[in-house]
Every structure is written in C-alpha cells, then in structure tokens.
Amino acid sequence: MIKPVGSLSYIWLLLGSAFILRVLLAPFGTLLLDHNTFVAWSTNLAQNGFAHFYDSWSDYLPGYLYILYLLGKINAGLSGVDTT
C-alpha cells in the first residue's frame, strides 16, 4: 500500500521533474495533426470568440478552450493581427 506523503517538497520535486522531462522531450515534436488542430482552434477563438466556436467540429470541453483562446490572443498580439 502506498503511504501518503505529507510534504509539499515531494510534490514540488515531482512537478519539477515532470517539467524538466517535458522540456527535454520537446525537441522530438508532437503529432502534427493535433498541433495544427490546436493552432486552428486558438486562431478561431481569438478571431471569433466563443459564441460560434461549436458551429464547426470540436470535441473539447470549454476548460481547455480558454487556454487556447488566451494563446490565440497572445499569438495575435505578437504577430500584429487585429482580432477585434
């Protein structure tokens, strides 16, 4: 049986290790289809908002879409695209 860990330092160590592992694996890329879908969704959300997002196909719940919306706005701001 697993003993409960009462230390926050263990949790931070676990999160830090997971982050470092993700950074080390990042150069190997991701599934291109997923990446392109997320980019298209974030651009769509940044340009059109949430009102008409589900008019086209999407199987994601709104929680993750808020993150994609924020990333789309950041991308538009950095690239100089007007999303209003």
A tleap script that builds the chain and sets N, CA, C and O, in Angstrom:
source leaprc.protein.ff14SB
mol = sequence {
  NMET ILE LYS PRO VAL GLY SER LEU SER TYR
  ILE TRP LEU LEU LEU GLY SER ALA PHE ILE
  LEU ARG VAL LEU LEU ALA PRO PHE GLY THR
  LEU LEU LEU ASP HIE ASN THR PHE VAL ALA
  TRP SER THR ASN LEU ALA GLN ASN GLY PHE
  ALA HIE PHE TYR ASP SER TRP SER ASP TYR
  LEU PRO GLY TYR LEU TYR ILE LEU TYR LEU
  LEU GLY LYS ILE ASN ALA GLY LEU SER GLY
  VAL ASP THR CTHR
}
set mol.1.N position { 0.833 -1.183 0.000 }
set mol.1.CA position { 0.000 0.000 0.000 }
set mol.1.C position { 0.879 1.249 0.000 }
set mol.1.O position { 1.930 1.281 0.642 }
set mol.2.N position { 0.448 2.255 -0.712 }
set mol.2.CA position { 1.220 3.492 -0.832 }
set mol.2.C position { 0.977 4.362 0.390 }
set mol.2.O position { -0.163 4.595 0.790 }
set mol.3.N position { 2.065 4.834 0.971 }
set mol.3.CA position { 1.947 5.721 2.124 }
set mol.3.C position { 1.666 7.136 1.642 }
set mol.3.O position { 2.250 7.563 0.646 }
set mol.4.N position { 0.789 7.880 2.316 }
set mol.4.CA position { 0.550 9.269 1.928 }
set mol.4.C position { 1.778 10.122 2.241 }
set mol.4.O position { 2.444 9.934 3.259 }
set mol.5.N position { 2.051 11.031 1.372 }
set mol.5.CA position { 3.196 11.921 1.541 }
set mol.5.C position { 2.675 13.233 2.098 }
set mol.5.O position { 1.794 13.860 1.508 }
set mol.6.N position { 3.210 13.640 3.213 }
set mol.6.CA position { 2.737 14.847 3.864 }
set mol.6.C position { 3.581 16.067 3.558 }
set mol.6.O position { 3.371 17.120 4.160 }
set mol.7.N position { 4.509 15.960 2.660 }
set mol.7.CA position { 5.436 17.054 2.406 }
set mol.7.C position { 5.160 17.705 1.058 }
set mol.7.O position { 5.036 17.029 0.037 }
set mol.8.N position { 5.069 19.014 1.075 }
set mol.8.CA position { 4.900 19.750 -0.181 }
set mol.8.C position { 6.161 19.699 -1.032 }
set mol.8.O position { 6.093 19.824 -2.254 }
set mol.9.N position { 7.297 19.518 -0.398 }
set mol.9.CA position { 8.542 19.469 -1.172 }
set mol.9.C position { 8.552 18.265 -2.115 }
set mol.9.O position { 9.118 18.341 -3.206 }
set mol.10.N position { 7.935 17.159 -1.708 }
set mol.10.CA position { 7.841 15.992 -2.577 }
set mol.10.C position { 6.991 16.313 -3.807 }
set mol.10.O position { 7.333 15.918 -4.921 }
set mol.11.N position { 5.904 17.017 -3.606 }
set mol.11.CA position { 5.030 17.389 -4.727 }
set mol.11.C position { 5.761 18.329 -5.679 }
set mol.11.O position { 5.677 18.168 -6.897 }
set mol.12.N position { 6.480 19.312 -5.127 }
set mol.12.CA position { 7.229 20.242 -5.977 }
set mol.12.C position { 8.347 19.523 -6.730 }
set mol.12.O position { 8.629 19.842 -7.885 }
set mol.13.N position { 8.975 18.560 -6.076 }
set mol.13.CA position { 10.007 17.765 -6.740 }
set mol.13.C position { 9.412 16.970 -7.897 }
set mol.13.O position { 10.005 16.896 -8.973 }
set mol.14.N position { 8.255 16.382 -7.679 }
set mol.14.CA position { 7.582 15.619 -8.726 }
set mol.14.C position { 7.177 16.520 -9.893 }
set mol.14.O position { 7.398 16.169 -11.052 }
set mol.15.N position { 6.589 17.672 -9.593 }
set mol.15.CA position { 6.194 18.607 -10.651 }
set mol.15.C position { 7.407 19.145 -11.407 }
set mol.15.O position { 7.376 19.264 -12.632 }
set mol.16.N position { 8.467 19.465 -10.680 }
set mol.16.CA position { 9.683 19.953 -11.326 }
set mol.16.C position { 10.318 18.905 -12.222 }
set mol.16.O position { 10.787 19.216 -13.317 }
set mol.17.N position { 10.332 17.665 -11.757 }
set mol.17.CA position { 10.881 16.579 -12.574 }
set mol.17.C position { 10.058 16.367 -13.838 }
set mol.17.O position { 10.614 16.151 -14.916 }
set mol.18.N position { 8.740 16.427 -13.709 }
set mol.18.CA position { 7.866 16.269 -14.877 }
set mol.18.C position { 8.089 17.404 -15.869 }
set mol.18.O position { 8.097 17.179 -17.080 }
set mol.19.N position { 8.269 18.625 -15.362 }
set mol.19.CA position { 8.512 19.771 -16.242 }
set mol.19.C position { 9.833 19.609 -16.993 }
set mol.19.O position { 9.901 19.839 -18.200 }
set mol.20.N position { 10.866 19.217 -16.281 }
set mol.20.CA position { 12.170 19.021 -16.924 }
set mol.20.C position { 12.090 17.928 -17.983 }
set mol.20.O position { 12.669 18.063 -19.061 }
set mol.21.N position { 11.386 16.862 -17.686 }
set mol.21.CA position { 11.209 15.790 -18.666 }
set mol.21.C position { 10.489 16.300 -19.912 }
set mol.21.O position { 10.862 15.948 -21.031 }
set mol.22.N position { 9.458 17.127 -19.724 }
set mol.22.CA position { 8.735 17.687 -20.876 }
set mol.22.C position { 9.643 18.579 -21.715 }
set mol.22.O position { 9.595 18.537 -22.944 }
set mol.23.N position { 10.465 19.381 -21.058 }
set mol.23.CA position { 11.385 20.260 -21.781 }
set mol.23.C position { 12.405 19.434 -22.563 }
set mol.23.O position { 12.739 19.773 -23.699 }
set mol.24.N position { 12.894 18.366 -21.967 }
set mol.24.CA position { 13.871 17.515 -22.655 }
set mol.24.C position { 13.257 16.778 -23.844 }
set mol.24.O position { 13.945 16.533 -24.835 }
set mol.25.N position { 11.983 16.424 -23.762 }
set mol.25.CA position { 11.324 15.709 -24.852 }
set mol.25.C position { 10.739 16.637 -25.919 }
set mol.25.O position { 10.362 16.175 -26.996 }
set mol.26.N position { 10.661 17.925 -25.634 }
set mol.26.CA position { 10.049 18.882 -26.567 }
set mol.26.C position { 10.693 18.897 -27.953 }
set mol.26.O position { 9.964 19.025 -28.937 }
set mol.27.N position { 12.006 18.774 -28.090 }
set mol.27.CA position { 12.588 18.803 -29.441 }
set mol.27.C position { 12.126 17.665 -30.349 }
set mol.27.O position { 12.270 17.753 -31.568 }
set mol.28.N position { 11.581 16.615 -29.778 }
set mol.28.CA position { 11.137 15.491 -30.590 }
set mol.28.C position { 9.766 15.721 -31.207 }
set mol.28.O position { 9.299 14.899 -31.996 }
set mol.29.N position { 9.118 16.823 -30.860 }
set mol.29.CA position { 7.878 17.203 -31.513 }
set mol.29.C position { 6.639 16.540 -30.956 }
set mol.29.O position { 6.665 15.876 -29.920 }
set mol.30.N position { 5.558 16.744 -31.678 }
set mol.30.CA position { 4.254 16.233 -31.291 }
set mol.30.C position { 3.543 15.730 -32.536 }
set mol.30.O position { 4.066 15.851 -33.643 }
set mol.31.N position { 2.390 15.183 -32.365 }
set mol.31.CA position { 1.601 14.740 -33.502 }
set mol.31.C position { 1.158 15.978 -34.282 }
set mol.31.O position { 0.448 16.828 -33.744 }
set mol.32.N position { 1.565 16.082 -35.519 }
set mol.32.CA position { 1.325 17.274 -36.322 }
set mol.32.C position { -0.163 17.569 -36.484 }
set mol.32.O position { -0.561 18.734 -36.476 }
set mol.33.N position { -0.980 16.550 -36.630 }
set mol.33.CA position { -2.418 16.753 -36.776 }
set mol.33.C position { -3.006 17.421 -35.539 }
set mol.33.O position { -3.790 18.363 -35.661 }
set mol.34.N position { -2.640 16.950 -34.357 }
set mol.34.CA position { -3.121 17.572 -33.124 }
set mol.34.C position { -2.635 19.010 -33.013 }
set mol.34.O position { -3.405 19.908 -32.675 }
set mol.35.N position { -1.364 19.221 -33.298 }
set mol.35.CA position { -0.796 20.563 -33.198 }
set mol.35.C position { -1.524 21.534 -34.119 }
set mol.35.O position { -1.896 22.629 -33.696 }
set mol.36.N position { -1.729 21.147 -35.360 }
set mol.36.CA position { -2.417 22.020 -36.313 }
set mol.36.C position { -3.862 22.274 -35.906 }
set mol.36.O position { -4.379 23.371 -36.116 }
set mol.37.N position { -4.516 21.276 -35.327 }
set mol.37.CA position { -5.888 21.461 -34.854 }
set mol.37.C position { -5.930 22.471 -33.723 }
set mol.37.O position { -6.792 23.350 -33.716 }
set mol.38.N position { -5.019 22.366 -32.768 }
set mol.38.CA position { -4.992 23.305 -31.655 }
set mol.38.C position { -4.680 24.724 -32.129 }
set mol.38.O position { -5.255 25.686 -31.620 }
set mol.39.N position { -3.783 24.858 -33.090 }
set mol.39.CA position { -3.467 26.181 -33.641 }
set mol.39.C position { -4.688 26.766 -34.339 }
set mol.39.O position { -4.994 27.946 -34.164 }
set mol.40.N position { -5.385 25.959 -35.124 }
set mol.40.CA position { -6.585 26.440 -35.818 }
set mol.40.C position { -7.669 26.826 -34.823 }
set mol.40.O position { -8.327 27.852 -34.999 }
set mol.41.N position { -7.864 26.032 -33.792 }
set mol.41.CA position { -8.876 26.356 -32.786 }
set mol.41.C position { -8.522 27.639 -32.043 }
set mol.41.O position { -9.396 28.471 -31.802 }
set mol.42.N position { -7.255 27.812 -31.676 }
set mol.42.CA position { -6.874 29.020 -30.949 }
set mol.42.C position { -7.021 30.255 -31.825 }
set mol.42.O position { -7.435 31.308 -31.340 }
set mol.43.N position { -6.692 30.144 -33.097 }
set mol.43.CA position { -6.880 31.267 -34.021 }
set mol.43.C position { -8.358 31.580 -34.190 }
set mol.43.O position { -8.752 32.746 -34.178 }
set mol.44.N position { -9.172 30.554 -34.346 }
set mol.44.CA position { -10.617 30.730 -34.483 }
set mol.44.C position { -11.202 31.391 -33.240 }
set mol.44.O position { -12.014 32.309 -33.354 }
set mol.45.N position { -10.804 30.940 -32.066 }
set mol.45.CA position { -11.305 31.532 -30.825 }
set mol.45.C position { -10.866 32.981 -30.679 }
set mol.45.O position { -11.653 33.825 -30.251 }
set mol.46.N position { -9.623 33.279 -31.026 }
set mol.46.CA position { -9.123 34.645 -30.905 }
set mol.46.C position { -9.838 35.584 -31.862 }
set mol.46.O position { -10.087 36.740 -31.518 }
set mol.47.N position { -10.171 35.115 -33.048 }
set mol.47.CA position { -10.811 35.971 -34.043 }
set mol.47.C position { -12.318 36.065 -33.868 }
set mol.47.O position { -12.894 37.134 -34.072 }
set mol.48.N position { -12.971 34.962 -33.492 }
set mol.48.CA position { -14.433 34.924 -33.473 }
set mol.48.C position { -15.039 34.788 -32.088 }
set mol.48.O position { -16.252 34.942 -31.940 }
set mol.49.N position { -14.251 34.508 -31.086 }
set mol.49.CA position { -14.775 34.329 -29.742 }
set mol.49.C position { -15.443 32.979 -29.565 }
set mol.49.O position { -15.366 32.108 -30.431 }
set mol.50.N position { -16.103 32.824 -28.420 }
set mol.50.CA position { -16.700 31.542 -28.067 }
set mol.50.C position { -18.094 31.340 -28.647 }
set mol.50.O position { -18.568 30.206 -28.719 }
set mol.51.N position { -18.755 32.405 -29.058 }
set mol.51.CA position { -20.162 32.319 -29.458 }
set mol.51.C position { -20.399 31.337 -30.596 }
set mol.51.O position { -21.397 30.616 -30.586 }
set mol.52.N position { -19.511 31.294 -31.566 }
set mol.52.CA position { -19.726 30.448 -32.739 }
set mol.52.C position { -18.688 29.334 -32.858 }
set mol.52.O position { -18.564 28.710 -33.911 }
set mol.53.N position { -17.948 29.087 -31.788 }
set mol.53.CA position { -16.884 28.088 -31.876 }
set mol.53.C position { -17.423 26.696 -32.158 }
set mol.53.O position { -16.856 25.959 -32.965 }
set mol.54.N position { -18.505 26.336 -31.502 }
set mol.54.CA position { -19.043 24.982 -31.669 }
set mol.54.C position { -19.918 24.843 -32.906 }
set mol.54.O position { -20.527 23.792 -33.106 }
set mol.55.N position { -19.998 25.881 -33.747 }
set mol.55.CA position { -20.692 25.733 -35.033 }
set mol.55.C position { -19.942 24.750 -35.928 }
set mol.55.O position { -20.550 24.020 -36.711 }
set mol.56.N position { -18.623 24.739 -35.805 }
set mol.56.CA position { -17.821 23.758 -36.535 }
set mol.56.C position { -17.479 22.617 -35.573 }
set mol.56.O position { -17.889 22.632 -34.412 }
set mol.57.N position { -16.734 21.642 -36.059 }
set mol.57.CA position { -16.465 20.449 -35.268 }
set mol.57.C position { -15.441 20.710 -34.176 }
set mol.57.O position { -14.380 21.282 -34.421 }
set mol.58.N position { -15.779 20.279 -32.964 }
set mol.58.CA position { -14.846 20.294 -31.850 }
set mol.58.C position { -15.349 19.319 -30.795 }
set mol.58.O position { -16.542 19.284 -30.496 }
set mol.59.N position { -14.449 18.536 -30.235 }
set mol.59.CA position { -14.843 17.594 -29.192 }
set mol.59.C position { -14.206 17.924 -27.849 }
set mol.59.O position { -14.107 17.060 -26.977 }
set mol.60.N position { -13.774 19.168 -27.680 }
set mol.60.CA position { -13.156 19.566 -26.426 }
set mol.60.C position { -14.151 20.348 -25.586 }
set mol.60.O position { -14.995 21.076 -26.108 }
set mol.61.N position { -14.035 20.183 -24.279 }
set mol.61.CA position { -14.863 20.932 -23.347 }
set mol.61.C position { -14.288 22.339 -23.183 }
set mol.61.O position { -13.120 22.569 -23.498 }
set mol.62.N position { -15.088 23.271 -22.696 }
set mol.62.CA position { -14.652 24.674 -22.642 }
set mol.62.C position { -13.408 24.947 -21.809 }
set mol.62.O position { -12.707 25.917 -22.095 }
set mol.63.N position { -13.099 24.157 -20.808 }
set mol.63.CA position { -11.945 24.446 -19.951 }
set mol.63.C position { -10.652 24.630 -20.722 }
set mol.63.O position { -9.954 25.624 -20.525 }
set mol.64.N position { -10.322 23.696 -21.591 }
set mol.64.CA position { -9.092 23.786 -22.376 }
set mol.64.C position { -9.191 24.882 -23.429 }
set mol.64.O position { -8.179 25.456 -23.829 }
set mol.65.N position { -10.391 25.168 -23.872 }
set mol.65.CA position { -10.562 26.190 -24.903 }
set mol.65.C position { -10.226 27.581 -24.380 }
set mol.65.O position { -9.809 28.446 -25.151 }
set mol.66.N position { -10.404 27.810 -23.078 }
set mol.66.CA position { -9.993 29.098 -22.509 }
set mol.66.C position { -8.482 29.281 -22.644 }
set mol.66.O position { -8.008 30.385 -22.913 }
set mol.67.N position { -7.739 28.213 -22.459 }
set mol.67.CA position { -6.285 28.272 -22.632 }
set mol.67.C position { -5.942 28.539 -24.093 }
set mol.67.O position { -5.075 29.361 -24.388 }
set mol.68.N position { -6.621 27.845 -25.012 }
set mol.68.CA position { -6.374 28.074 -26.438 }
set mol.68.C position { -6.752 29.499 -26.840 }
set mol.68.O position { -6.069 30.114 -27.660 }
set mol.69.N position { -7.831 30.021 -26.270 }
set mol.69.CA position { -8.241 31.403 -26.546 }
set mol.69.C position { -7.140 32.367 -26.120 }
set mol.69.O position { -6.760 33.264 -26.873 }
set mol.70.N position { -6.633 32.174 -24.907 }
set mol.70.CA position { -5.563 33.038 -24.406 }
set mol.70.C position { -4.317 32.939 -25.281 }
set mol.70.O position { -3.702 33.957 -25.601 }
set mol.71.N position { -3.943 31.733 -25.667 }
set mol.71.CA position { -2.781 31.561 -26.543 }
set mol.71.C position { -3.010 32.187 -27.915 }
set mol.71.O position { -2.082 32.742 -28.502 }
set mol.72.N position { -4.238 32.104 -28.431 }
set mol.72.CA position { -4.563 32.735 -29.710 }
set mol.72.C position { -4.452 34.245 -29.635 }
set mol.72.O position { -3.969 34.884 -30.570 }
set mol.73.N position { -4.903 34.826 -28.509 }
set mol.73.CA position { -4.790 36.275 -28.328 }
set mol.73.C position { -3.327 36.701 -28.208 }
set mol.73.O position { -2.927 37.726 -28.761 }
set mol.74.N position { -2.542 35.920 -27.492 }
set mol.74.CA position { -1.113 36.226 -27.367 }
set mol.74.C position { -0.440 36.147 -28.733 }
set mol.74.O position { 0.346 37.025 -29.089 }
set mol.75.N position { -0.741 35.111 -29.492 }
set mol.75.CA position { -0.171 34.959 -30.832 }
set mol.75.C position { -0.575 36.122 -31.732 }
set mol.75.O position { 0.251 36.657 -32.471 }
set mol.76.N position { -1.846 36.513 -31.667 }
set mol.76.CA position { -2.305 37.629 -32.491 }
set mol.76.C position { -1.615 38.926 -32.080 }
set mol.76.O position { -1.265 39.741 -32.934 }
set mol.77.N position { -1.419 39.120 -30.787 }
set mol.77.CA position { -0.741 40.320 -30.312 }
set mol.77.C position { 0.714 40.370 -30.739 }
set mol.77.O position { 1.227 41.432 -31.093 }
set mol.78.N position { 1.373 39.234 -30.707 }
set mol.78.CA position { 2.779 39.188 -31.107 }
set mol.78.C position { 2.966 39.294 -32.613 }
set mol.78.O position { 3.984 39.802 -33.081 }
set mol.79.N position { 1.982 38.816 -33.373 }
set mol.79.CA position { 2.111 38.862 -34.832 }
set mol.79.C position { 1.482 40.115 -35.434 }
set mol.79.O position { 1.607 40.359 -36.634 }
set mol.80.N position { 0.807 40.909 -34.602 }
set mol.80.CA position { 0.216 42.149 -35.082 }
set mol.80.C position { -1.102 41.982 -35.805 }
set mol.80.O position { -1.522 42.894 -36.518 }
set mol.81.N position { -1.774 40.847 -35.649 }
set mol.81.CA position { -3.058 40.599 -36.300 }
set mol.81.C position { -4.162 41.195 -35.449 }
set mol.81.O position { -4.180 41.000 -34.234 }
set mol.82.N position { -5.085 41.919 -36.070 }
set mol.82.CA position { -6.216 42.505 -35.357 }
set mol.82.C position { -7.294 41.445 -35.178 }
set mol.82.O position { -7.801 40.908 -36.162 }
set mol.83.N position { -7.652 41.134 -33.923 }
set mol.83.CA position { -8.653 40.107 -33.656 }
set mol.83.C position { -9.957 40.686 -33.139 }
set mol.83.O position { -10.795 39.949 -32.619 }
set mol.84.N position { -10.146 41.993 -33.273 }
set mol.84.CA position { -11.391 42.593 -32.776 }
set mol.84.C position { -12.476 42.547 -33.810 }
set mol.84.O position { -13.588 43.009 -33.558 }
savepdb mol mol.pdb
quit
